[in-house]
Amino acid sequence: MREGFTQKRCPKCGGNIFLDRDLYGWYEQCLQCSYTSNLSVIVDVREKNDVSSLVQAGGNKTTK
């Protein structure tokens, strides 16, 4: 599946979840039943090889 999708993770129907963000922040939505859940914390990995450089989405502070 494409990036942004997770398979069989919906708590309501077991369907596929799509991760996205809008004006209010990050959320996940089921493609089968439209279940929607707001996500409070999303972590963005800036470098695939260096796991220690994680940046919280929406912020600009890097922790090492």
mmCIF file as Biopython writes it, N, C-alpha, C and O atoms, coordinates in Angstrom:
data_model
#
loop_
_atom_site.group_PDB
_atom_site.id
_atom_site.type_symbol
_atom_site.label_atom_id
_atom_site.label_alt_id
_atom_site.label_comp_id
_atom_site.label_asym_id
_atom_site.label_entity_id
_atom_site.label_seq_id
_atom_site.pdbx_PDB_ins_code
_atom_site.Cartn_x
_atom_site.Cartn_y
_atom_site.Cartn_z
_atom_site.occupancy
_atom_site.B_iso_or_equiv
_atom_site.auth_seq_id
_atom_site.auth_asym_id
_atom_site.pdbx_PDB_model_num
ATOM 1   N N  . MET A ? 1  ? 0.837   -1.188 0.000  1.0 0.0 1  A 1 
ATOM 2   C CA . MET A ? 1  ? 0.000   0.000  0.000  1.0 0.0 1  A 1 
ATOM 3   C C  . MET A ? 1  ? 0.877   1.245  0.000  1.0 0.0 1  A 1 
ATOM 4   O O  . MET A ? 1  ? 2.059   1.181  0.338  1.0 0.0 1  A 1 
ATOM 5   N N  . ARG A ? 2  ? 0.302   2.358  -0.375 1.0 0.0 2  A 1 
ATOM 6   C CA . ARG A ? 2  ? 1.043   3.616  -0.433 1.0 0.0 2  A 1 
ATOM 7   C C  . ARG A ? 2  ? 1.324   4.147  0.965  1.0 0.0 2  A 1 
ATOM 8   O O  . ARG A ? 2  ? 0.715   3.728  1.950  1.0 0.0 2  A 1 
ATOM 9   N N  . GLU A ? 3  ? 2.270   5.086  1.017  1.0 0.0 3  A 1 
ATOM 10  C CA . GLU A ? 3  ? 2.592   5.729  2.282  1.0 0.0 3  A 1 
ATOM 11  C C  . GLU A ? 3  ? 1.368   6.478  2.786  1.0 0.0 3  A 1 
ATOM 12  O O  . GLU A ? 3  ? 0.657   7.101  1.997  1.0 0.0 3  A 1 
ATOM 13  N N  . GLY A ? 4  ? 1.115   6.427  4.081  1.0 0.0 4  A 1 
ATOM 14  C CA . GLY A ? 4  ? -0.048  7.077  4.663  1.0 0.0 4  A 1 
ATOM 15  C C  . GLY A ? 4  ? -1.157  6.100  4.989  1.0 0.0 4  A 1 
ATOM 16  O O  . GLY A ? 4  ? -2.109  6.450  5.686  1.0 0.0 4  A 1 
ATOM 17  N N  . PHE A ? 5  ? -1.046  4.877  4.494  1.0 0.0 5  A 1 
ATOM 18  C CA . PHE A ? 5  ? -2.047  3.856  4.750  1.0 0.0 5  A 1 
ATOM 19  C C  . PHE A ? 5  ? -1.498  2.810  5.710  1.0 0.0 5  A 1 
ATOM 20  O O  . PHE A ? 5  ? -0.312  2.484  5.663  1.0 0.0 5  A 1 
ATOM 21  N N  . THR A ? 6  ? -2.344  2.288  6.570  1.0 0.0 6  A 1 
ATOM 22  C CA . THR A ? 6  ? -2.006  1.116  7.367  1.0 0.0 6  A 1 
ATOM 23  C C  . THR A ? 6  ? -3.117  0.104  7.169  1.0 0.0 6  A 1 
ATOM 24  O O  . THR A ? 6  ? -4.284  0.482  7.068  1.0 0.0 6  A 1 
ATOM 25  N N  . GLN A ? 7  ? -2.780  -1.156 7.113  1.0 0.0 7  A 1 
ATOM 26  C CA . GLN A ? 7  ? -3.764  -2.187 6.825  1.0 0.0 7  A 1 
ATOM 27  C C  . GLN A ? 7  ? -4.386  -2.750 8.096  1.0 0.0 7  A 1 
ATOM 28  O O  . GLN A ? 7  ? -3.702  -2.980 9.093  1.0 0.0 7  A 1 
ATOM 29  N N  . LYS A ? 8  ? -5.698  -2.967 8.040  1.0 0.0 8  A 1 
ATOM 30  C CA . LYS A ? 8  ? -6.451  -3.673 9.070  1.0 0.0 8  A 1 
ATOM 31  C C  . LYS A ? 8  ? -6.159  -3.168 10.480 1.0 0.0 8  A 1 
ATOM 32  O O  . LYS A ? 8  ? -5.797  -3.944 11.364 1.0 0.0 8  A 1 
ATOM 33  N N  . ARG A ? 9  ? -6.317  -1.865 10.680 1.0 0.0 9  A 1 
ATOM 34  C CA . ARG A ? 9  ? -6.025  -1.271 11.977 1.0 0.0 9  A 1 
ATOM 35  C C  . ARG A ? 9  ? -7.216  -0.534 12.593 1.0 0.0 9  A 1 
ATOM 36  O O  . ARG A ? 9  ? -7.109  -0.044 13.717 1.0 0.0 9  A 1 
ATOM 37  N N  . CYS A ? 10 ? -8.327  -0.443 11.898 1.0 0.0 10 A 1 
ATOM 38  C CA . CYS A ? 10 ? -9.489  0.281  12.414 1.0 0.0 10 A 1 
ATOM 39  C C  . CYS A ? 10 ? -10.065 -0.452 13.631 1.0 0.0 10 A 1 
ATOM 40  O O  . CYS A ? 10 ? -10.331 -1.651 13.555 1.0 0.0 10 A 1 
ATOM 41  N N  . PRO A ? 11 ? -10.261 0.261  14.762 1.0 0.0 11 A 1 
ATOM 42  C CA . PRO A ? 11 ? -10.817 -0.392 15.949 1.0 0.0 11 A 1 
ATOM 43  C C  . PRO A ? 11 ? -12.302 -0.722 15.810 1.0 0.0 11 A 1 
ATOM 44  O O  . PRO A ? 11 ? -12.823 -1.561 16.546 1.0 0.0 11 A 1 
ATOM 45  N N  . LYS A ? 12 ? -12.981 -0.069 14.875 1.0 0.0 12 A 1 
ATOM 46  C CA . LYS A ? 12 ? -14.416 -0.284 14.702 1.0 0.0 12 A 1 
ATOM 47  C C  . LYS A ? 12 ? -14.722 -1.452 13.770 1.0 0.0 12 A 1 
ATOM 48  O O  . LYS A ? 12 ? -15.543 -2.308 14.100 1.0 0.0 12 A 1 
ATOM 49  N N  . CYS A ? 13 ? -14.066 -1.496 12.603 1.0 0.0 13 A 1 
ATOM 50  C CA . CYS A ? 13 ? -14.398 -2.524 11.611 1.0 0.0 13 A 1 
ATOM 51  C C  . CYS A ? 13 ? -13.204 -3.370 11.171 1.0 0.0 13 A 1 
ATOM 52  O O  . CYS A ? 13 ? -13.382 -4.356 10.456 1.0 0.0 13 A 1 
ATOM 53  N N  . GLY A ? 14 ? -11.984 -2.998 11.590 1.0 0.0 14 A 1 
ATOM 54  C CA . GLY A ? 14 ? -10.796 -3.732 11.164 1.0 0.0 14 A 1 
ATOM 55  C C  . GLY A ? 14 ? -10.321 -3.352 9.775  1.0 0.0 14 A 1 
ATOM 56  O O  . GLY A ? 14 ? -9.523  -4.072 9.175  1.0 0.0 14 A 1 
ATOM 57  N N  . GLY A ? 15 ? -10.795 -2.241 9.261  1.0 0.0 15 A 1 
ATOM 58  C CA . GLY A ? 15 ? -10.452 -1.808 7.904  1.0 0.0 15 A 1 
ATOM 59  C C  . GLY A ? 15 ? -9.130  -1.071 7.819  1.0 0.0 15 A 1 
ATOM 60  O O  . GLY A ? 15 ? -8.369  -1.014 8.785  1.0 0.0 15 A 1 
ATOM 61  N N  . ASN A ? 16 ? -8.871  -0.513 6.658  1.0 0.0 16 A 1 
ATOM 62  C CA . ASN A ? 16 ? -7.626  0.203  6.376  1.0 0.0 16 A 1 
ATOM 63  C C  . ASN A ? 16 ? -7.719  1.652  6.843  1.0 0.0 16 A 1 
ATOM 64  O O  . ASN A ? 16 ? -8.721  2.329  6.613  1.0 0.0 16 A 1 
ATOM 65  N N  . ILE A ? 17 ? -6.663  2.115  7.499  1.0 0.0 17 A 1 
ATOM 66  C CA . ILE A ? 17 ? -6.604  3.469  8.047  1.0 0.0 17 A 1 
ATOM 67  C C  . ILE A ? 17 ? -5.709  4.339  7.164  1.0 0.0 17 A 1 
ATOM 68  O O  . ILE A ? 17 ? -4.651  3.902  6.710  1.0 0.0 17 A 1 
ATOM 69  N N  . PHE A ? 18 ? -6.150  5.573  6.928  1.0 0.0 18 A 1 
ATOM 70  C CA . PHE A ? 18 ? -5.356  6.556  6.195  1.0 0.0 18 A 1 
ATOM 71  C C  . PHE A ? 18 ? -4.945  7.655  7.164  1.0 0.0 18 A 1 
ATOM 72  O O  . PHE A ? 18 ? -5.798  8.227  7.843  1.0 0.0 18 A 1 
ATOM 73  N N  . LEU A ? 19 ? -3.651  7.959  7.238  1.0 0.0 19 A 1 
ATOM 74  C CA . LEU A ? 19 ? -3.143  9.030  8.097  1.0 0.0 19 A 1 
ATOM 75  C C  . LEU A ? 19 ? -3.019  10.309 7.284  1.0 0.0 19 A 1 
ATOM 76  O O  . LEU A ? 19 ? -2.486  10.299 6.174  1.0 0.0 19 A 1 
ATOM 77  N N  . ASP A ? 20 ? -3.515  11.413 7.842  1.0 0.0 20 A 1 
ATOM 78  C CA . ASP A ? 20 ? -3.469  12.695 7.140  1.0 0.0 20 A 1 
ATOM 79  C C  . ASP A ? 20 ? -3.503  13.819 8.161  1.0 0.0 20 A 1 
ATOM 80  O O  . ASP A ? 20 ? -3.709  13.580 9.350  1.0 0.0 20 A 1 
ATOM 81  N N  . ARG A ? 21 ? -3.302  15.034 7.700  1.0 0.0 21 A 1 
ATOM 82  C CA . ARG A ? 21 ? -3.425  16.189 8.585  1.0 0.0 21 A 1 
ATOM 83  C C  . ARG A ? 21 ? -4.202  17.283 7.879  1.0 0.0 21 A 1 
ATOM 84  O O  . ARG A ? 21 ? -4.238  17.361 6.651  1.0 0.0 21 A 1 
ATOM 85  N N  . ASP A ? 22 ? -4.823  18.126 8.690  1.0 0.0 22 A 1 
ATOM 86  C CA . ASP A ? 22 ? -5.569  19.260 8.172  1.0 0.0 22 A 1 
ATOM 87  C C  . ASP A ? 22 ? -5.213  20.485 9.007  1.0 0.0 22 A 1 
ATOM 88  O O  . ASP A ? 22 ? -4.189  20.501 9.691  1.0 0.0 22 A 1 
ATOM 89  N N  . LEU A ? 23 ? -6.052  21.498 8.951  1.0 0.0 23 A 1 
ATOM 90  C CA . LEU A ? 23 ? -5.805  22.738 9.669  1.0 0.0 23 A 1 
ATOM 91  C C  . LEU A ? 23 ? -5.687  22.524 11.176 1.0 0.0 23 A 1 
ATOM 92  O O  . LEU A ? 23 ? -4.983  23.276 11.849 1.0 0.0 23 A 1 
ATOM 93  N N  . TYR A ? 24 ? -6.362  21.515 11.713 1.0 0.0 24 A 1 
ATOM 94  C CA . TYR A ? 24 ? -6.424  21.289 13.153 1.0 0.0 24 A 1 
ATOM 95  C C  . TYR A ? 24 ? -5.402  20.284 13.663 1.0 0.0 24 A 1 
ATOM 96  O O  . TYR A ? 24 ? -5.268  20.124 14.876 1.0 0.0 24 A 1 
ATOM 97  N N  . GLY A ? 25 ? -4.683  19.609 12.791 1.0 0.0 25 A 1 
ATOM 98  C CA . GLY A ? 25 ? -3.670  18.652 13.224 1.0 0.0 25 A 1 
ATOM 99  C C  . GLY A ? 25 ? -3.811  17.314 12.514 1.0 0.0 25 A 1 
ATOM 100 O O  . GLY A ? 25 ? -4.545  17.190 11.533 1.0 0.0 25 A 1 
ATOM 101 N N  . TRP A ? 26 ? -3.088  16.305 13.029 1.0 0.0 26 A 1 
ATOM 102 C CA . TRP A ? 26 ? -3.073  14.970 12.434 1.0 0.0 26 A 1 
ATOM 103 C C  . TRP A ? 26 ? -4.291  14.166 12.861 1.0 0.0 26 A 1 
ATOM 104 O O  . TRP A ? 26 ? -4.790  14.317 13.976 1.0 0.0 26 A 1 
ATOM 105 N N  . TYR A ? 27 ? -4.764  13.308 11.960 1.0 0.0 27 A 1 
ATOM 106 C CA . TYR A ? 27 ? -5.875  12.413 12.263 1.0 0.0 27 A 1 
ATOM 107 C C  . TYR A ? 27 ? -5.733  11.146 11.441 1.0 0.0 27 A 1 
ATOM 108 O O  . TYR A ? 27 ? -4.988  11.104 10.461 1.0 0.0 27 A 1 
ATOM 109 N N  . GLU A ? 28 ? -6.460  10.109 11.854 1.0 0.0 28 A 1 
ATOM 110 C CA . GLU A ? 28 ? -6.524  8.875  11.082 1.0 0.0 28 A 1 
ATOM 111 C C  . GLU A ? 28 ? -7.982  8.603  10.756 1.0 0.0 28 A 1 
ATOM 112 O O  . GLU A ? 28 ? -8.865  8.845  11.579 1.0 0.0 28 A 1 
ATOM 113 N N  . GLN A ? 29 ? -8.234  8.095  9.546  1.0 0.0 29 A 1 
ATOM 114 C CA . GLN A ? 29 ? -9.599  7.838  9.107  1.0 0.0 29 A 1 
ATOM 115 C C  . GLN A ? 29 ? -9.656  6.500  8.393  1.0 0.0 29 A 1 
ATOM 116 O O  . GLN A ? 29 ? -8.800  6.183  7.567  1.0 0.0 29 A 1 
ATOM 117 N N  . CYS A ? 30 ? -10.688 5.710  8.724  1.0 0.0 30 A 1 
ATOM 118 C CA . CYS A ? 30 ? -10.881 4.412  8.092  1.0 0.0 30 A 1 
ATOM 119 C C  . CYS A ? 30 ? -11.505 4.606  6.715  1.0 0.0 30 A 1 
ATOM 120 O O  . CYS A ? 30 ? -12.447 5.382  6.555  1.0 0.0 30 A 1 
ATOM 121 N N  . LEU A ? 31 ? -10.975 3.900  5.728  1.0 0.0 31 A 1 
ATOM 122 C CA . LEU A ? 31 ? -11.491 4.014  4.366  1.0 0.0 31 A 1 
ATOM 123 C C  . LEU A ? 31 ? -12.785 3.235  4.168  1.0 0.0 31 A 1 
ATOM 124 O O  . LEU A ? 31 ? -13.543 3.525  3.243  1.0 0.0 31 A 1 
ATOM 125 N N  . GLN A ? 32 ? -13.049 2.247  5.025  1.0 0.0 32 A 1 
ATOM 126 C CA . GLN A ? 32 ? -14.249 1.437  4.863  1.0 0.0 32 A 1 
ATOM 127 C C  . GLN A ? 32 ? -15.454 2.008  5.620  1.0 0.0 32 A 1 
ATOM 128 O O  . GLN A ? 32 ? -16.543 2.102  5.055  1.0 0.0 32 A 1 
ATOM 129 N N  . CYS A ? 33 ? -15.271 2.393  6.901  1.0 0.0 33 A 1 
ATOM 130 C CA . CYS A ? 33 ? -16.426 2.816  7.709  1.0 0.0 33 A 1 
ATOM 131 C C  . CYS A ? 33 ? -16.395 4.296  8.087  1.0 0.0 33 A 1 
ATOM 132 O O  . CYS A ? 33 ? -17.323 4.776  8.739  1.0 0.0 33 A 1 
ATOM 133 N N  . SER A ? 34 ? -15.352 5.031  7.693  1.0 0.0 34 A 1 
ATOM 134 C CA . SER A ? 34 ? -15.190 6.471  7.960  1.0 0.0 34 A 1 
ATOM 135 C C  . SER A ? 34 ? -14.940 6.809  9.423  1.0 0.0 34 A 1 
ATOM 136 O O  . SER A ? 34 ? -15.092 7.966  9.815  1.0 0.0 34 A 1 
ATOM 137 N N  . TYR A ? 35 ? -14.557 5.825  10.245 1.0 0.0 35 A 1 
ATOM 138 C CA . TYR A ? 35 ? -14.170 6.100  11.626 1.0 0.0 35 A 1 
ATOM 139 C C  . TYR A ? 35 ? -13.014 7.095  11.605 1.0 0.0 35 A 1 
ATOM 140 O O  . TYR A ? 35 ? -12.059 6.920  10.848 1.0 0.0 35 A 1 
ATOM 141 N N  . THR A ? 36 ? -13.095 8.143  12.435 1.0 0.0 36 A 1 
ATOM 142 C CA . THR A ? 36 ? -12.057 9.167  12.479 1.0 0.0 36 A 1 
ATOM 143 C C  . THR A ? 36 ? -11.579 9.349  13.906 1.0 0.0 36 A 1 
ATOM 144 O O  . THR A ? 36 ? -12.381 9.372  14.840 1.0 0.0 36 A 1 
ATOM 145 N N  . SER A ? 37 ? -10.271 9.478  14.074 1.0 0.0 37 A 1 
ATOM 146 C CA . SER A ? 37 ? -9.679  9.697  15.383 1.0 0.0 37 A 1 
ATOM 147 C C  . SER A ? 37 ? -8.582  10.748 15.255 1.0 0.0 37 A 1 
ATOM 148 O O  . SER A ? 37 ? -7.717  10.650 14.385 1.0 0.0 37 A 1 
ATOM 149 N N  . ASN A ? 38 ? -8.625  11.757 16.129 1.0 0.0 38 A 1 
ATOM 150 C CA . ASN A ? 38 ? -7.581  12.777 16.141 1.0 0.0 38 A 1 
ATOM 151 C C  . ASN A ? 38 ? -6.355  12.223 16.847 1.0 0.0 38 A 1 
ATOM 152 O O  . ASN A ? 38 ? -6.479  11.522 17.851 1.0 0.0 38 A 1 
ATOM 153 N N  . LEU A ? 39 ? -5.178  12.531 16.332 1.0 0.0 39 A 1 
ATOM 154 C CA . LEU A ? 39 ? -3.927  12.048 16.907 1.0 0.0 39 A 1 
ATOM 155 C C  . LEU A ? 39 ? -3.231  13.197 17.611 1.0 0.0 39 A 1 
ATOM 156 O O  . LEU A ? 39 ? -3.073  14.277 17.041 1.0 0.0 39 A 1 
ATOM 157 N N  . SER A ? 40 ? -2.815  12.969 18.845 1.0 0.0 40 A 1 
ATOM 158 C CA . SER A ? 40 ? -2.208  14.051 19.613 1.0 0.0 40 A 1 
ATOM 159 C C  . SER A ? 40 ? -0.721  14.215 19.334 1.0 0.0 40 A 1 
ATOM 160 O O  . SER A ? 40 ? -0.218  15.338 19.342 1.0 0.0 40 A 1 
ATOM 161 N N  . VAL A ? 41 ? -0.002  13.113 19.085 1.0 0.0 41 A 1 
ATOM 162 C CA . VAL A ? 41 ? 1.443   13.198 18.867 1.0 0.0 41 A 1 
ATOM 163 C C  . VAL A ? 41 ? 1.820   12.389 17.637 1.0 0.0 41 A 1 
ATOM 164 O O  . VAL A ? 41 ? 1.485   11.209 17.526 1.0 0.0 41 A 1 
ATOM 165 N N  . ILE A ? 42 ? 2.515   13.034 16.720 1.0 0.0 42 A 1 
ATOM 166 C CA . ILE A ? 42 ? 3.057   12.370 15.534 1.0 0.0 42 A 1 
ATOM 167 C C  . ILE A ? 42 ? 4.554   12.650 15.522 1.0 0.0 42 A 1 
ATOM 168 O O  . ILE A ? 42 ? 4.975   13.787 15.735 1.0 0.0 42 A 1 
ATOM 169 N N  . VAL A ? 43 ? 5.342   11.641 15.280 1.0 0.0 43 A 1 
ATOM 170 C CA . VAL A ? 43 ? 6.794   11.802 15.225 1.0 0.0 43 A 1 
ATOM 171 C C  . VAL A ? 43 ? 7.238   11.617 13.787 1.0 0.0 43 A 1 
ATOM 172 O O  . VAL A ? 43 ? 6.871   10.640 13.135 1.0 0.0 43 A 1 
ATOM 173 N N  . ASP A ? 44 ? 8.028   12.557 13.296 1.0 0.0 44 A 1 
ATOM 174 C CA . ASP A ? 44 ? 8.530   12.534 11.931 1.0 0.0 44 A 1 
ATOM 175 C C  . ASP A ? 44 ? 10.015  12.187 11.959 1.0 0.0 44 A 1 
ATOM 176 O O  . ASP A ? 44 ? 10.801  12.876 12.609 1.0 0.0 44 A 1 
ATOM 177 N N  . VAL A ? 45 ? 10.398  11.134 11.266 1.0 0.0 45 A 1 
ATOM 178 C CA . VAL A ? 45 ? 11.800  10.734 11.208 1.0 0.0 45 A 1 
ATOM 179 C C  . VAL A ? 45 ? 12.459  11.496 10.066 1.0 0.0 45 A 1 
ATOM 180 O O  . VAL A ? 45 ? 12.086  11.329 8.904  1.0 0.0 45 A 1 
ATOM 181 N N  . ARG A ? 46 ? 13.437  12.329 10.397 1.0 0.0 46 A 1 
ATOM 182 C CA . ARG A ? 46 ? 14.114  13.157 9.399  1.0 0.0 46 A 1 
ATOM 183 C C  . ARG A ? 46 ? 15.162  12.369 8.624  1.0 0.0 46 A 1 
ATOM 184 O O  . ARG A ? 46 ? 15.312  12.567 7.418  1.0 0.0 46 A 1 
ATOM 185 N N  . GLU A ? 47 ? 15.882  11.488 9.290  1.0 0.0 47 A 1 
ATOM 186 C CA . GLU A ? 47 ? 16.895  10.673 8.632  1.0 0.0 47 A 1 
ATOM 187 C C  . GLU A ? 47 ? 16.600  9.212  8.921  1.0 0.0 47 A 1 
ATOM 188 O O  . GLU A ? 47 ? 16.446  8.824  10.079 1.0 0.0 47 A 1 
ATOM 189 N N  . LYS A ? 48 ? 16.522  8.402  7.877  1.0 0.0 48 A 1 
ATOM 190 C CA . LYS A ? 48 ? 16.172  7.000  8.055  1.0 0.0 48 A 1 
ATOM 191 C C  . LYS A ? 48 ? 17.252  6.225  8.801  1.0 0.0 48 A 1 
ATOM 192 O O  . LYS A ? 48 ? 16.924  5.303  9.548  1.0 0.0 48 A 1 
ATOM 193 N N  . ASN A ? 49 ? 18.521  6.564  8.627  1.0 0.0 49 A 1 
ATOM 194 C CA . ASN A ? 49 ? 19.607  5.829  9.261  1.0 0.0 49 A 1 
ATOM 195 C C  . ASN A ? 49 ? 19.862  6.258  10.695 1.0 0.0 49 A 1 
ATOM 196 O O  . ASN A ? 49 ? 20.408  5.478  11.475 1.0 0.0 49 A 1 
ATOM 197 N N  . ASP A ? 50 ? 19.483  7.472  11.063 1.0 0.0 50 A 1 
ATOM 198 C CA . ASP A ? 50 ? 19.756  7.995  12.398 1.0 0.0 50 A 1 
ATOM 199 C C  . ASP A ? 50 ? 18.451  8.133  13.172 1.0 0.0 50 A 1 
ATOM 200 O O  . ASP A ? 50 ? 17.773  9.155  13.074 1.0 0.0 50 A 1 
ATOM 201 N N  . VAL A ? 51 ? 18.101  7.109  13.938 1.0 0.0 51 A 1 
ATOM 202 C CA . VAL A ? 51 ? 16.841  7.100  14.680 1.0 0.0 51 A 1 
ATOM 203 C C  . VAL A ? 51 ? 16.874  8.120  15.812 1.0 0.0 51 A 1 
ATOM 204 O O  . VAL A ? 51 ? 15.817  8.540  16.283 1.0 0.0 51 A 1 
ATOM 205 N N  . SER A ? 52 ? 18.041  8.524  16.255 1.0 0.0 52 A 1 
ATOM 206 C CA . SER A ? 52 ? 18.133  9.456  17.372 1.0 0.0 52 A 1 
ATOM 207 C C  . SER A ? 52 ? 17.707  10.876 16.997 1.0 0.0 52 A 1 
ATOM 208 O O  . SER A ? 52 ? 17.508  11.707 17.882 1.0 0.0 52 A 1 
ATOM 209 N N  . SER A ? 53 ? 17.566  11.168 15.712 1.0 0.0 53 A 1 
ATOM 210 C CA . SER A ? 53 ? 17.147  12.512 15.309 1.0 0.0 53 A 1 
ATOM 211 C C  . SER A ? 53 ? 15.663  12.506 14.962 1.0 0.0 53 A 1 
ATOM 212 O O  . SER A ? 53 ? 15.284  12.507 13.791 1.0 0.0 53 A 1 
ATOM 213 N N  . LEU A ? 54 ? 14.842  12.499 15.991 1.0 0.0 54 A 1 
ATOM 214 C CA . LEU A ? 54 ? 13.390  12.527 15.812 1.0 0.0 54 A 1 
ATOM 215 C C  . LEU A ? 54 ? 12.892  13.938 16.067 1.0 0.0 54 A 1 
ATOM 216 O O  . LEU A ? 54 ? 13.328  14.602 17.008 1.0 0.0 54 A 1 
ATOM 217 N N  . VAL A ? 55 ? 11.980  14.389 15.226 1.0 0.0 55 A 1 
ATOM 218 C CA . VAL A ? 55 ? 11.414  15.722 15.357 1.0 0.0 55 A 1 
ATOM 219 C C  . VAL A ? 55 ? 9.911   15.580 15.458 1.0 0.0 55 A 1 
ATOM 220 O O  . VAL A ? 55 ? 9.295   14.897 14.640 1.0 0.0 55 A 1 
ATOM 221 N N  . GLN A ? 56 ? 9.315   16.214 16.449 1.0 0.0 56 A 1 
ATOM 222 C CA . GLN A ? 56 ? 7.870   16.172 16.584 1.0 0.0 56 A 1 
ATOM 223 C C  . GLN A ? 56 ? 7.264   17.035 15.490 1.0 0.0 56 A 1 
ATOM 224 O O  . GLN A ? 56 ? 7.723   18.151 15.248 1.0 0.0 56 A 1 
ATOM 225 N N  . ALA A ? 57 ? 6.234   16.523 14.831 1.0 0.0 57 A 1 
ATOM 226 C CA . ALA A ? 57 ? 5.600   17.236 13.728 1.0 0.0 57 A 1 
ATOM 227 C C  . ALA A ? 57 ? 5.089   18.589 14.206 1.0 0.0 57 A 1 
ATOM 228 O O  . ALA A ? 57 ? 4.488   18.696 15.275 1.0 0.0 57 A 1 
ATOM 229 N N  . GLY A ? 58 ? 5.332   19.602 13.416 1.0 0.0 58 A 1 
ATOM 230 C CA . GLY A ? 58 ? 4.897   20.945 13.760 1.0 0.0 58 A 1 
ATOM 231 C C  . GLY A ? 58 ? 5.940   21.710 14.557 1.0 0.0 58 A 1 
ATOM 232 O O  . GLY A ? 58 ? 5.805   22.920 14.740 1.0 0.0 58 A 1 
ATOM 233 N N  . GLY A ? 59 ? 6.966   21.040 15.029 1.0 0.0 59 A 1 
ATOM 234 C CA . GLY A ? 59 ? 8.017   21.688 15.814 1.0 0.0 59 A 1 
ATOM 235 C C  . GLY A ? 59 ? 9.302   21.742 15.025 1.0 0.0 59 A 1 
ATOM 236 O O  . GLY A ? 59 ? 9.404   21.174 13.938 1.0 0.0 59 A 1 
ATOM 237 N N  . ASN A ? 60 ? 10.276  22.423 15.574 1.0 0.0 60 A 1 
ATOM 238 C CA . ASN A ? 60 ? 11.553  22.500 14.888 1.0 0.0 60 A 1 
ATOM 239 C C  . ASN A ? 60 ? 12.714  22.176 15.817 1.0 0.0 60 A 1 
ATOM 240 O O  . ASN A ? 60 ? 13.856  22.521 15.515 1.0 0.0 60 A 1 
ATOM 241 N N  . LYS A ? 61 ? 12.446  21.523 16.934 1.0 0.0 61 A 1 
ATOM 242 C CA . LYS A ? 61 ? 13.478  21.175 17.900 1.0 0.0 61 A 1 
ATOM 243 C C  . LYS A ? 61 ? 13.934  19.742 17.664 1.0 0.0 61 A 1 
ATOM 244 O O  . LYS A ? 61 ? 13.109  18.830 17.622 1.0 0.0 61 A 1 
ATOM 245 N N  . THR A ? 62 ? 15.226  19.535 17.512 1.0 0.0 62 A 1 
ATOM 246 C CA . THR A ? 62 ? 15.783  18.209 17.283 1.0 0.0 62 A 1 
ATOM 247 C C  . THR A ? 62 ? 16.409  17.707 18.570 1.0 0.0 62 A 1 
ATOM 248 O O  . THR A ? 62 ? 17.162  18.429 19.224 1.0 0.0 62 A 1 
ATOM 249 N N  . THR A ? 63 ? 16.097  16.458 18.938 1.0 0.0 63 A 1 
ATOM 250 C CA . THR A ? 63 ? 16.699  15.855 20.122 1.0 0.0 63 A 1 
ATOM 251 C C  . THR A ? 63 ? 17.741  14.848 19.691 1.0 0.0 63 A 1 
ATOM 252 O O  . THR A ? 63 ? 17.523  14.094 18.743 1.0 0.0 63 A 1 
ATOM 253 N N  . LYS A ? 64 ? 18.865  14.825 20.372 1.0 0.0 64 A 1 
ATOM 254 C CA . LYS A ? 64 ? 19.935  13.873 20.033 1.0 0.0 64 A 1 
ATOM 255 C C  . LYS A ? 64 ? 20.421  13.154 21.252 1.0 0.0 64 A 1 
ATOM 256 O O  . LYS A ? 64 ? 21.318  12.316 21.158 1.0 0.0 64 A 1 
#
